[in-house]
Amino acid sequence: MNERTPAQILKKPRLYGVFCYLNPDNVIWKCSGSNLLNLEEKLENLLKPTIESMGFELWGFEYLPAGRHSILRIFVEKSDMGITVDDCAAVSRQVSAIMDVEDPISSAYMLEVSSPGMDRLLFKPEQFKLYLNKPIQVRTAVGVLGRRKFKGPFSVGKRYDDWH
């Protein structure tokens, strides 16, 4: 299997959401936005005010296009306590109504609303800052130096200014 370098991955993004790439020293090299950034910006502008007015924080989006089996996953969090199933259902009803009217995704998709959970994805630079010097696990979509799974304390390399 041909391994692609982080630079090659960044030139041809095939992934959705924000992902981190590792440099040869196994530290964060670059956080790359997706090729669906316009959709993510549109969704955030549409949904964030409603989600925040309900008392939740919009943690992030994950859009997985797969024809009629596409999934739009929205992660919400409550700072003072956890998220319940009823909370997710309430957010889902509100988001669904907005999405039906605004129609930012023209194809069919399934909407999922969830808490970020213990194994949370990190989407925004300020979220990465919360986990500095804490143990993390990173899985890459493609191999980097022959590996796809990395564990260790989260730290930043020389290019920290590129993503904050």
PALO-910049 format. One line per 5 residues: number of its first residue (from 1); their letters; for each residue x, y, z of N, C-alpha, C, CB. Coordinates in steps of 0.02 Angstrom, whole numbers, plus 50000, padded with zeros to 5 digits. Glycine has a CB too. Example, Ala and Ser with C-alpha at 12.3 -4.5 7.8 and 13.67 -1.06 7.14 Angstrom:
<rs>
1 = as = 50660 49716 50390 50615 49775 50390 50660 49835 50390 50565 49776 50452 ~ 50642 49888 50354 50684 49947 50357 50645 50002 50394 50704 49970 50286
</rs>
This chain:
<rs>
1 = mnert = 50042 49941 50000 50000 50000 50000 50044 50062 50000 49952 50000 50060 ~ 50030 50109 49956 50069 50170 49953 50048 50218 50009 50061 50204 49885 ~ 50095 50240 50048 50082 50287 50102 50086 50358 50073 50133 50279 50160 ~ 50039 50400 50093 50041 50470 50072 50069 50512 50129 49970 50494 50051 ~ 50105 50564 50111 50133 50609 50162 50078 50657 50184 50195 50647 50134
6 = paqil = 50087 50689 50243 50038 50739 50264 50028 50794 50212 50059 50769 50330 ~ 50081 50814 50178 50075 50867 50127 50030 50843 50070 50144 50887 50100 ~ 50036 50780 50049 49993 50754 49996 49921 50750 50019 50017 50685 49974 ~ 49910 50732 50081 49843 50728 50108 49811 50797 50107 49843 50699 50179 ~ 49848 50848 50128 49821 50916 50131 49805 50943 50061 49869 50962 50167
11 = kkprl = 49843 50923 50010 49830 50948 49943 49766 50920 49914 49889 50932 49898 ~ 49748 50859 49932 49688 50827 49905 49645 50802 49962 49707 50768 49857 ~ 49611 50847 49997 49571 50824 50054 49512 50782 50030 49546 50883 50095 ~ 49504 50723 50060 49447 50680 50045 49406 50669 50108 49471 50612 50017 ~ 49426 50700 50162 49394 50689 50226 49349 50748 50243 49446 50678 50280
16 = ygvfc = 49301 50736 50285 49254 50787 50305 49262 50799 50380 49181 50767 50288 ~ 49255 50861 50401 49268 50880 50469 49339 50906 50474 49256 50821 50517 ~ 49362 50917 50533 49430 50942 50543 49472 50885 50571 49432 51004 50591 ~ 49528 50873 50539 49571 50817 50558 49641 50842 50570 49570 50762 50505 ~ 49677 50806 50611 49746 50824 50626 49793 50776 50590 49760 50823 50701
21 = ylnpd = 49848 50802 50567 49899 50762 50536 49961 50765 50579 49913 50786 50463 ~ 49998 50711 50579 50057 50707 50623 50120 50717 50583 50058 50639 50658 ~ 50168 50749 50614 50233 50755 50583 50276 50694 50602 50268 50821 50602 ~ 50335 50687 50575 50376 50628 50591 50393 50620 50665 50440 50631 50553 ~ 50387 50673 50704 50402 50669 50775 50340 50651 50816 50431 50735 50800
26 = nviwk = 50285 50631 50782 50222 50612 50814 50191 50668 50855 50234 50553 50858 ~ 50199 50729 50834 50163 50785 50865 50118 50816 50812 50212 50838 50896 ~ 50069 50853 50834 50022 50882 50787 50058 50928 50739 49966 50921 50824 ~ 50046 50918 50676 50080 50956 50624 50035 51010 50595 50104 50910 50568 ~ 49973 50993 50579 49928 51041 50547 49857 51016 50557 49945 51049 50471
31 = csgsn = 49812 51061 50573 49741 51045 50575 49711 51072 50511 49705 51073 50638 ~ 49681 51029 50474 49657 51047 50408 49581 51051 50407 49681 50998 50356 ~ 49554 51104 50378 49482 51109 50367 49463 51062 50311 49461 51181 50352 ~ 49399 51050 50304 49376 51003 50254 49361 51037 50188 49314 50967 50279 ~ 49349 50996 50137 49328 51023 50073 49253 51038 50074 49345 50974 50017
36 = llnle = 49220 51028 50131 49151 51047 50139 49144 51106 50188 49108 50988 50162 ~ 49197 51146 50192 49197 51201 50241 49138 51247 50230 49261 51239 50237 ~ 49120 51261 50168 49063 51305 50156 49000 51276 50186 49054 51317 50081 ~ 48989 51211 50181 48932 51179 50211 48936 51184 50287 48927 51105 50189 ~ 48994 51173 50315 49002 51177 50388 48988 51248 50412 49072 51155 50408
41 = eklen = 49013 51298 50376 49000 51367 50395 48926 51383 50390 49040 51416 50351 ~ 48894 51359 50337 48823 51370 50328 48783 51338 50384 48800 51343 50259 ~ 48799 51275 50400 48764 51241 50454 48774 51275 50521 48788 51168 50458 ~ 48835 51296 50534 48847 51331 50597 48807 51396 50602 48922 51345 50606 ~ 48807 51434 50548 48769 51497 50547 48694 51485 50556 48782 51535 50483
46 = llkpt = 48669 51431 50526 48598 51415 50531 48578 51389 50599 48580 51364 50478 ~ 48619 51344 50627 48598 51306 50685 48623 51330 50752 48618 51237 50676 ~ 48681 51361 50753 48712 51381 50817 48667 51426 50860 48778 51417 50805 ~ 48635 51478 50831 48593 51521 50873 48536 51482 50907 48564 51578 50832 ~ 48504 51437 50871 48449 51398 50899 48474 51351 50953 48413 51359 50844
51 = iesmg = 48528 51316 50939 48556 51269 50987 48577 51305 51051 48616 51230 50957 ~ 48609 51363 51043 48631 51401 51102 48571 51429 51140 48678 51458 51082 ~ 48518 51449 51105 48458 51475 51139 48423 51421 51181 48408 51505 51088 ~ 48436 51358 51164 48409 51302 51202 48452 51284 51263 48401 51241 51157 ~ 48509 51319 51270 48553 51307 51327 48608 51257 51315 48513 51284 51385
56 = felwg = 48622 51243 51251 48674 51195 51233 48730 51229 51196 48646 51138 51192 ~ 48787 51196 51194 48844 51220 51153 48849 51174 51092 48911 51220 51194 ~ 48857 51204 51034 48868 51166 50973 48942 51144 50973 48851 51207 50909 ~ 48954 51079 50981 49023 51054 50985 49052 51045 50915 49025 50987 51022 ~ 49012 51019 50867 49037 51010 50800 48988 50971 50756 49103 50976 50801
61 = feylp = 49007 50964 50692 48968 50928 50643 49011 50873 50612 48941 50975 50588 ~ 48978 50822 50589 49011 50770 50550 48963 50752 50494 49030 50707 50595 ~ 48981 50765 50433 48939 50748 50375 48974 50691 50338 48928 50810 50329 ~ 48939 50636 50331 48965 50577 50298 48923 50563 50236 48966 50515 50346 ~ 48944 50590 50178 48904 50580 50117 48910 50508 50093 48926 50628 50062
66 = agrhs = 48853 50476 50080 48852 50408 50055 48787 50397 50017 48859 50356 50114 ~ 48773 50440 49970 48712 50435 49931 48651 50443 49975 48710 50368 49894 ~ 48604 50397 49967 48543 50403 50007 48553 50380 50079 48487 50362 49976 ~ 48613 50356 50096 48630 50335 50164 48675 50386 50199 48664 50267 50163 ~ 48676 50448 50174 48717 50500 50204 48694 50515 50275 48715 50564 50161
71 = ilrif = 48741 50537 50316 48727 50553 50387 48753 50622 50403 48759 50499 50435 ~ 48711 50662 50434 48732 50725 50464 48728 50716 50539 48688 50787 50440 ~ 48785 50715 50572 48789 50704 50644 48807 50771 50676 48841 50649 50663 ~ 48767 50791 50724 48777 50854 50760 48791 50838 50832 48715 50902 50753 ~ 48847 50865 50857 48866 50853 50927 48851 50915 50968 48942 50834 50932
76 = veksd = 48814 50907 51022 48797 50962 51067 48819 50944 51138 48722 50979 51065 ~ 48831 50995 51177 48855 50985 51245 48822 51036 51291 48932 50990 51250 ~ 48815 51018 51353 48791 51064 51405 48847 51072 51455 48724 51038 51439 ~ 48868 51134 51466 48928 51144 51507 48919 51125 51580 48949 51216 51503 ~ 48860 51134 51608 48851 51121 51679 48831 51050 51696 48800 51168 51706
81 = mgitv = 48807 51011 51646 48788 50942 51659 48788 50904 51594 48718 50938 51693 ~ 48777 50840 51597 48777 50798 51537 48715 50808 51495 48783 50726 51556 ~ 48716 50777 51437 48661 50779 51389 48619 50716 51398 48687 50785 51316 ~ 48554 50724 51399 48509 50667 51403 48481 50650 51334 48452 50680 51453 ~ 48449 50593 51329 48416 50574 51267 48361 50624 51250 48387 50502 51273
86 = ddcaa = 48325 50647 51301 48273 50697 51289 48302 50763 51263 48234 50711 51354 ~ 48361 50782 51287 48395 50842 51262 48411 50833 51187 48460 50856 51301 ~ 48438 50776 51169 48455 50762 51099 48393 50763 51055 48490 50694 51093 ~ 48338 50735 51081 48275 50734 51043 48249 50805 51032 48222 50691 51079 ~ 48253 50847 51084 48229 50916 51078 48271 50954 51027 48232 50951 51146
91 = vsrqv = 48337 50947 51030 48381 50980 50981 48367 50954 50911 48456 50970 51000 ~ 48357 50889 50905 48344 50858 50841 48280 50887 50809 48338 50782 50848 ~ 48228 50896 50849 48165 50924 50822 48176 50995 50796 48110 50924 50876 ~ 48212 51036 50835 48224 51105 50814 48268 51108 50752 48256 51144 50871 ~ 48322 51069 50752 48368 51068 50695 48332 51042 50632 48430 51024 50710
96 = saimd = 48293 50991 50640 48257 50962 50584 48210 51013 50552 48216 50901 50606 ~ 48176 51053 50593 48131 51104 50566 48170 51156 50527 48092 51138 50624 ~ 48227 51177 50553 48269 51227 50518 48295 51197 50452 48328 51249 50562 ~ 48319 51136 50455 48347 51104 50395 48294 51094 50341 48379 51037 50414 ~ 48232 51079 50361 48178 51071 50313 48163 51136 50276 48115 51046 50348
101 = vedpi = 48166 51192 50312 48152 51257 50282 48210 51282 50240 48135 51308 50336 ~ 48270 51280 50268 48329 51309 50235 48359 51263 50182 48382 51325 50286 ~ 48355 51197 50192 48379 51146 50145 48451 51156 50122 48334 51145 50085 ~ 48500 51160 50170 48570 51170 50150 48601 51108 50118 48610 51191 50209 ~ 48572 51049 50130 48596 50987 50100 48540 50963 50054 48615 50932 50155
106 = ssaym = 48552 50965 49990 48498 50950 49942 48482 50876 49936 48516 50977 49875 ~ 48529 50833 49952 48517 50761 49946 48489 50733 50011 48582 50723 49927 ~ 48465 50672 50009 48438 50639 50068 48494 50624 50118 48401 50573 50049 ~ 48477 50629 50182 48525 50613 50236 48486 50596 50298 48573 50673 50249 ~ 48520 50563 50345 48491 50548 50409 48522 50596 50460 48503 50473 50430
111 = levss = 48481 50627 50501 48504 50674 50552 48513 50637 50618 48455 50733 50560 ~ 48572 50645 50648 48585 50617 50714 48609 50674 50759 48638 50560 50710 ~ 48582 50677 50819 48605 50726 50869 48632 50686 50928 48548 50775 50890 ~ 48692 50703 50950 48725 50664 51002 48767 50709 51046 48769 50609 50970 ~ 48785 50683 51104 48836 50717 51144 48903 50699 51114 48832 50696 51221
116 = pgmdr = 48955 50739 51126 49021 50721 51100 49048 50657 51131 49070 50778 51113 ~ 49025 50639 51191 49045 50576 51223 49116 50578 51250 49038 50520 51174 ~ 49137 50522 51278 49204 50517 51307 49258 50516 51253 49210 50454 51350 ~ 49244 50483 51197 49291 50479 51142 49275 50533 51090 49290 50408 51109 ~ 49273 50594 51113 49250 50649 51072 49299 50669 51017 49236 50708 51114
121 = llfkp = 49269 50689 50962 49308 50718 50907 49320 50791 50924 49272 50710 50838 ~ 49375 50817 50901 49390 50888 50911 49384 50923 50844 49462 50898 50942 ~ 49347 50977 50841 49332 51010 50778 49363 51079 50771 49259 51016 50769 ~ 49370 51115 50826 49391 51185 50824 49455 51194 50864 49336 51231 50852 ~ 49495 51243 50844 49559 51255 50880 49549 51264 50955 49593 51316 50852
126 = eqfkl = 49496 51299 50976 49487 51309 51048 49473 51244 51084 49429 51358 51060 ~ 49445 51194 51049 49434 51128 51080 49500 51092 51089 49387 51086 51037 ~ 49546 51099 51041 49612 51068 51047 49649 51097 51108 49653 51079 50983 ~ 49641 51162 51120 49676 51193 51176 49654 51164 51243 49662 51269 51176 ~ 49592 51140 51248 49567 51110 51310 49604 51046 51328 49493 51095 51303
131 = ylnkp = 49635 51015 51278 49667 50949 51289 49743 50951 51285 49641 50900 51238 ~ 49773 51011 51286 49845 51016 51286 49875 50978 51345 49868 51090 51288 ~ 49926 50940 51332 49963 50900 51383 49922 50844 51414 49988 50946 51437 ~ 49865 50828 51385 49824 50772 51410 49833 50713 51362 49749 50792 51416 ~ 49826 50652 51387 49834 50594 51343 49778 50590 51292 49837 50529 51384
136 = iqvrt = 49796 50578 51229 49747 50572 51176 49764 50512 51131 49743 50636 51134 ~ 49716 50492 51091 49727 50442 51039 49707 50475 50973 49686 50376 51053 ~ 49748 50465 50922 49733 50493 50856 49734 50435 50806 49786 50548 50835 ~ 49682 50432 50765 49678 50384 50711 49675 50423 50646 49616 50336 50718 ~ 49720 50408 50601 49721 50442 50536 49684 50400 50485 49793 50457 50513
141 = avgvl = 49657 50432 50434 49621 50396 50382 49669 50357 50337 49580 50445 50339 ~ 49729 50383 50330 49780 50350 50290 49843 50344 50333 49795 50388 50223 ~ 49886 50297 50316 49946 50286 50354 49994 50345 50350 49981 50225 50330 ~ 50026 50360 50406 50079 50410 50410 50139 50374 50438 50058 50472 50455 ~ 50192 50369 50399 50252 50332 50418 50235 50260 50438 50286 50368 50476
146 = grrkf = 50188 50230 50401 50171 50161 50413 50123 50148 50470 50231 50123 50424 ~ 50098 50200 50501 50052 50192 50558 49989 50232 50547 50087 50213 50624 ~ 49934 50209 50579 49872 50246 50577 49847 50265 50646 49819 50206 50541 ~ 49874 50233 50698 49853 50246 50767 49911 50273 50807 49824 50182 50800 ~ 49898 50326 50844 49949 50357 50886 49919 50373 50954 49976 50422 50852
151 = kgpfs = 49959 50364 51007 49939 50380 51076 49994 50422 51107 49925 50316 51118 ~ 49974 50467 51151 50023 50505 51187 49993 50570 51212 50083 50519 51145 ~ 50033 50609 51248 50008 50674 51271 50000 50721 51212 50056 50705 51325 ~ 49946 50759 51212 49934 50806 51158 49980 50866 51167 49860 50827 51155 ~ 50019 50880 51117 50063 50938 51119 50062 50969 51050 50136 50920 51142
156 = vgkry = 50089 51029 51046 50090 51064 50982 50161 51072 50958 50055 51132 50987 ~ 50168 51072 50894 50234 51082 50863 50245 51155 50846 50241 51038 50801 ~ 50292 51166 50802 50311 51234 50783 50254 51271 50747 50372 51231 50738 ~ 50209 51234 50716 50157 51266 50675 50094 51280 50715 50141 51221 50615 ~ 50098 51286 50780 50039 51299 50822 50003 51362 50798 50060 51307 50896
161 = ddwh = 50039 51413 50777 50008 51476 50756 49964 51467 50694 50061 51528 50742 ~ 49975 51413 50656 49936 51401 50596 49863 51385 50611 49967 51344 50556 ~ 49848 51360 50672 49779 51339 50684 49747 51368 50746 49777 51265 50689 ~ 49771 51422 50771 49735 51454 50827 49721 51526 50812 49776 51449 50893
</rs>
